[in-house]
Amino acid sequence: MSRIDTDANKMLCYCLGVRYGAVVETIREHDYRTVSQVTRGCKAGGGCRSCHPEIEELIEEVRMERQGGEGVFATLGRLFRRK
């Protein structure tokens, strides 16, 4: 499962109370490409910054989604999934 498929109601940024759905929607709506843009757009990542790697993964997956491809993390997950 890719990060972009995470339950929209699951908390992503605990410091500022921002959920996955809000972050994905913000990235898609504004075509954001950096964590700082996402932080300005929805506040996620503006606290302790521990969610920055997840935000970066979401940005990459939305970018790949737009290109009609699979994100790098989804590809790695598929390749290394135990059978």
MODELLER restraints for C-alpha pairs under 7 A, 6 or more apart:
rsr = mdl.restraints
at = mdl.atoms
rsr.add(forms.Gaussian(group=physical.xy_distance, feature=features.Distance(at['CA:1:A'], at['CA:74:A']), mean=6.68, stdev=0.5))
rsr.add(forms.Gaussian(group=physical.xy_distance, feature=features.Distance(at['CA:2:A'], at['CA:73:A']), mean=6.68, stdev=0.5))
rsr.add(forms.Gaussian(group=physical.xy_distance, feature=features.Distance(at['CA:2:A'], at['CA:74:A']), mean=5.00, stdev=0.5))
rsr.add(forms.Gaussian(group=physical.xy_distance, feature=features.Distance(at['CA:3:A'], at['CA:57:A']), mean=6.97, stdev=0.5))
rsr.add(forms.Gaussian(group=physical.xy_distance, feature=features.Distance(at['CA:3:A'], at['CA:58:A']), mean=6.18, stdev=0.5))
rsr.add(forms.Gaussian(group=physical.xy_distance, feature=features.Distance(at['CA:4:A'], at['CA:58:A']), mean=5.85, stdev=0.5))
rsr.add(forms.Gaussian(group=physical.xy_distance, feature=features.Distance(at['CA:4:A'], at['CA:61:A']), mean=6.56, stdev=0.5))
rsr.add(forms.Gaussian(group=physical.xy_distance, feature=features.Distance(at['CA:8:A'], at['CA:19:A']), mean=6.49, stdev=0.5))
rsr.add(forms.Gaussian(group=physical.xy_distance, feature=features.Distance(at['CA:8:A'], at['CA:20:A']), mean=4.96, stdev=0.5))
rsr.add(forms.Gaussian(group=physical.xy_distance, feature=features.Distance(at['CA:8:A'], at['CA:21:A']), mean=3.86, stdev=0.5))
rsr.add(forms.Gaussian(group=physical.xy_distance, feature=features.Distance(at['CA:9:A'], at['CA:19:A']), mean=5.68, stdev=0.5))
rsr.add(forms.Gaussian(group=physical.xy_distance, feature=features.Distance(at['CA:9:A'], at['CA:20:A']), mean=6.41, stdev=0.5))
rsr.add(forms.Gaussian(group=physical.xy_distance, feature=features.Distance(at['CA:9:A'], at['CA:21:A']), mean=6.25, stdev=0.5))
rsr.add(forms.Gaussian(group=physical.xy_distance, feature=features.Distance(at['CA:10:A'], at['CA:19:A']), mean=5.53, stdev=0.5))
rsr.add(forms.Gaussian(group=physical.xy_distance, feature=features.Distance(at['CA:10:A'], at['CA:20:A']), mean=5.90, stdev=0.5))
rsr.add(forms.Gaussian(group=physical.xy_distance, feature=features.Distance(at['CA:11:A'], at['CA:17:A']), mean=6.79, stdev=0.5))
rsr.add(forms.Gaussian(group=physical.xy_distance, feature=features.Distance(at['CA:11:A'], at['CA:18:A']), mean=6.07, stdev=0.5))
rsr.add(forms.Gaussian(group=physical.xy_distance, feature=features.Distance(at['CA:11:A'], at['CA:19:A']), mean=4.21, stdev=0.5))
rsr.add(forms.Gaussian(group=physical.xy_distance, feature=features.Distance(at['CA:11:A'], at['CA:20:A']), mean=6.09, stdev=0.5))
rsr.add(forms.Gaussian(group=physical.xy_distance, feature=features.Distance(at['CA:12:A'], at['CA:18:A']), mean=5.89, stdev=0.5))
rsr.add(forms.Gaussian(group=physical.xy_distance, feature=features.Distance(at['CA:12:A'], at['CA:19:A']), mean=4.93, stdev=0.5))
rsr.add(forms.Gaussian(group=physical.xy_distance, feature=features.Distance(at['CA:12:A'], at['CA:20:A']), mean=5.29, stdev=0.5))
rsr.add(forms.Gaussian(group=physical.xy_distance, feature=features.Distance(at['CA:12:A'], at['CA:51:A']), mean=6.68, stdev=0.5))
rsr.add(forms.Gaussian(group=physical.xy_distance, feature=features.Distance(at['CA:13:A'], at['CA:19:A']), mean=6.58, stdev=0.5))
rsr.add(forms.Gaussian(group=physical.xy_distance, feature=features.Distance(at['CA:13:A'], at['CA:44:A']), mean=5.43, stdev=0.5))
rsr.add(forms.Gaussian(group=physical.xy_distance, feature=features.Distance(at['CA:13:A'], at['CA:45:A']), mean=6.26, stdev=0.5))
rsr.add(forms.Gaussian(group=physical.xy_distance, feature=features.Distance(at['CA:13:A'], at['CA:51:A']), mean=6.01, stdev=0.5))
rsr.add(forms.Gaussian(group=physical.xy_distance, feature=features.Distance(at['CA:15:A'], at['CA:47:A']), mean=5.50, stdev=0.5))
rsr.add(forms.Gaussian(group=physical.xy_distance, feature=features.Distance(at['CA:15:A'], at['CA:48:A']), mean=6.88, stdev=0.5))
rsr.add(forms.Gaussian(group=physical.xy_distance, feature=features.Distance(at['CA:16:A'], at['CA:43:A']), mean=6.82, stdev=0.5))
rsr.add(forms.Gaussian(group=physical.xy_distance, feature=features.Distance(at['CA:16:A'], at['CA:44:A']), mean=6.51, stdev=0.5))
rsr.add(forms.Gaussian(group=physical.xy_distance, feature=features.Distance(at['CA:16:A'], at['CA:47:A']), mean=6.70, stdev=0.5))
rsr.add(forms.Gaussian(group=physical.xy_distance, feature=features.Distance(at['CA:18:A'], at['CA:44:A']), mean=5.72, stdev=0.5))
rsr.add(forms.Gaussian(group=physical.xy_distance, feature=features.Distance(at['CA:23:A'], at['CA:42:A']), mean=6.76, stdev=0.5))
rsr.add(forms.Gaussian(group=physical.xy_distance, feature=features.Distance(at['CA:24:A'], at['CA:58:A']), mean=6.80, stdev=0.5))
rsr.add(forms.Gaussian(group=physical.xy_distance, feature=features.Distance(at['CA:26:A'], at['CA:38:A']), mean=6.90, stdev=0.5))
rsr.add(forms.Gaussian(group=physical.xy_distance, feature=features.Distance(at['CA:26:A'], at['CA:41:A']), mean=6.59, stdev=0.5))
rsr.add(forms.Gaussian(group=physical.xy_distance, feature=features.Distance(at['CA:26:A'], at['CA:42:A']), mean=6.77, stdev=0.5))
rsr.add(forms.Gaussian(group=physical.xy_distance, feature=features.Distance(at['CA:27:A'], at['CA:38:A']), mean=6.62, stdev=0.5))
rsr.add(forms.Gaussian(group=physical.xy_distance, feature=features.Distance(at['CA:27:A'], at['CA:59:A']), mean=6.59, stdev=0.5))
rsr.add(forms.Gaussian(group=physical.xy_distance, feature=features.Distance(at['CA:28:A'], at['CA:62:A']), mean=6.72, stdev=0.5))
rsr.add(forms.Gaussian(group=physical.xy_distance, feature=features.Distance(at['CA:32:A'], at['CA:38:A']), mean=6.40, stdev=0.5))
rsr.add(forms.Gaussian(group=physical.xy_distance, feature=features.Distance(at['CA:33:A'], at['CA:59:A']), mean=6.08, stdev=0.5))
rsr.add(forms.Gaussian(group=physical.xy_distance, feature=features.Distance(at['CA:35:A'], at['CA:52:A']), mean=6.60, stdev=0.5))
rsr.add(forms.Gaussian(group=physical.xy_distance, feature=features.Distance(at['CA:35:A'], at['CA:55:A']), mean=6.37, stdev=0.5))
rsr.add(forms.Gaussian(group=physical.xy_distance, feature=features.Distance(at['CA:35:A'], at['CA:56:A']), mean=6.35, stdev=0.5))
rsr.add(forms.Gaussian(group=physical.xy_distance, feature=features.Distance(at['CA:38:A'], at['CA:44:A']), mean=6.71, stdev=0.5))
rsr.add(forms.Gaussian(group=physical.xy_distance, feature=features.Distance(at['CA:39:A'], at['CA:45:A']), mean=5.53, stdev=0.5))
rsr.add(forms.Gaussian(group=physical.xy_distance, feature=features.Distance(at['CA:39:A'], at['CA:46:A']), mean=5.78, stdev=0.5))
rsr.add(forms.Gaussian(group=physical.xy_distance, feature=features.Distance(at['CA:45:A'], at['CA:51:A']), mean=5.86, stdev=0.5))
rsr.add(forms.Gaussian(group=physical.xy_distance, feature=features.Distance(at['CA:45:A'], at['CA:52:A']), mean=5.82, stdev=0.5))
rsr.add(forms.Gaussian(group=physical.xy_distance, feature=features.Distance(at['CA:60:A'], at['CA:71:A']), mean=6.34, stdev=0.5))
rsr.add(forms.Gaussian(group=physical.xy_distance, feature=features.Distance(at['CA:61:A'], at['CA:71:A']), mean=4.66, stdev=0.5))
rsr.add(forms.Gaussian(group=physical.xy_distance, feature=features.Distance(at['CA:64:A'], at['CA:70:A']), mean=5.73, stdev=0.5))
rsr.add(forms.Gaussian(group=physical.xy_distance, feature=features.Distance(at['CA:64:A'], at['CA:71:A']), mean=5.15, stdev=0.5))
